[in-house]
Structures are given as structure tokens and as C-alpha cells.
Amino acid sequence: MGLFDGMLGSLMGGKIGDALRQNCPPDVLPALERLLADSDAVKTITGYVGDCMGGLADLSVEDLKALPFGREAADLLQQNTALAEHLVNTAREKLGL
């Protein structure tokens, strides 16, 4: 695991989870917790953010929602645009994307 992968894993698995919770609107928090509990969804988001950091993808709510998630995570993001917006805004703020 390279430094880049380790940083992303740390951010998504721990620090970013804390940052997402800290700044999360109260009505979005239950959906965020469900998403963070889905390890496959977290891996998918981590990979996407890594691609964005590497210049291989552009960070956007639309692209995030279009990722190949399992049914529950996909439904969660499709039904809760505020959750997707919160994820994108936090990535922009914390990672400078």
C-alpha cells in the first residue's frame, strides 16, 4: 500500500468519517452513518476520490451518485441528494478538490 492509498484509507475510514460527522447536517446524519457502515460503498467512494485527486475524474455530485454502488448505497445517495452534496463538499474542503 502506497502513501497515497494509505492517506485515502485513513481519511475515508477514520478521519474523514469524523469530519463528515462533525459538519453533517442533523437530518443527513442517519444516512451518512448507514453509508459509512457499508465497507463496499466506502471503498467505492475512496477509489473515486483517489481518481479525483489523481486528475482522472472530476468531483461532482452527479458522478458520485453514478458510481457502481450496491443497491442500498445507490438508493441512499439517489434519495438523499443532501448526503451526496455533503460528501462532495467535505472532500473539496478537506482534500482541496
Sequence and secondary structure as in RCSB ss.txt:
>XXXX:A:sequence
MGLFDGMLGSLMGGKIGDALRQNCPPDVLPALERLLADSDAVKTITGYVGDCMGGLADLSVEDLKALPFGREAAD
LLQQNTALAEHLVNTAREKLGL
>XXXX:A:secstr
  HHHHHHHHIIIIIHHHHHHHT  TTTHHHHHHHHT HHHHHHHHHHHHHHHTTSS   HHHHHTS   HHHHH
HHHH HHHHHHHHHHHHHHH  
